[in-house]
């Protein structure tokens, strides 16, 4: 199965594009080269902006490399404006993720760790990944996105592996883990998630569908808009651990058309133009769509852009103190919570957001706090929203909600010291 490159080349002039090669060498922890290791691209994103253009498991890049006797590999003809996340797999070794792989920095050096010898069966999870028609799927990434211990559910990167030539996988559990939530990704197939798989299970079968194709065309004043980002994500009504799906994005081609492939079937989704790609053009109103069964096509037809707006203003501390240097403000789309813009507040507390669509948005004031070597994002320490001076609805501590239908250049959001107001006493 082969698909065209996910990145719409309308973003750049064709004459400006020069392909580049990604190369490297794979070793084991003793420094010996590992031959026959599989190296392939899991995600691709711009080196400026960080927006994922090829979501995990998409079919944008069919190239994968196999290391030679000296452990060397090469993936040719990649766009130079992108960075990559790689997966490296070899029999007898733990799967390795390589983040921010940059072809411009020269050959990579990847070191693999051997699987523990003679792992008891009750500390593993094994099975096969197969298609809906029963064929083994080779090269699927089976990875845990959450794990369960005696104290409850926890997040963080957990064990992962790649299926072999028979579609088989074997996960070796970490000490203390009782079960995992898995996501299964493979080029040309829709992402599938499986919740709370108990450690010690064997003979499992994870089925992957090819998924649905969602397509459409973006227009502004009747003319095609190239290089416009379009995103899709599960609605709040259908979203769950079982169907957790990372938002998929793609840019329109030179004729304004977009094609999102391998969308999980039989679900309800939001379709929208994310704020990072709307500053110059406008945005399409958020649409809610239902997609049907496997291998069907959902054609959205022509989608017309609406105007976008500018929000600017200032965060003010009523006690006259300066804002913490780590203070930032986040703007979140009211319907699609994953669509955000974030910026550090300037010393005077000023901020300015461009490309804001019509509708409800949330403004959230936060700061970074480092405790015991760990950096946490939290609301402004020691302050609360001054509700009597901020004529906006407060939804959460440090968060206001407003409706946008025009440019707003003079917003002021006031914060006061916690406990500045006496408690309200009930009258007798």
PyMOL commands that set and color helices and strands:
alter all, ss='L'
color gray80, all
select helices_A, chain A and resi 9-11+14-16+103-105+121-123+275-277
alter helices_A, ss='H'
color red, helices_A
select strands_A, chain A and resi 19-28+38-46+52-54+64-66+72-79+82-89+96-101+108-112+124-131+141-149+152-154+160-162+168-172+179-185+192-198+204-208+212-220+223-224+229-234+248-251+257-263+267-272+287-291+297-304+308-317+328-333+340-344+350-357+359-371+374-379+383-385+393-396+399-404+408-417
alter strands_A, ss='S'
color yellow, strands_A
deselect
rebuild
show_as cartoon
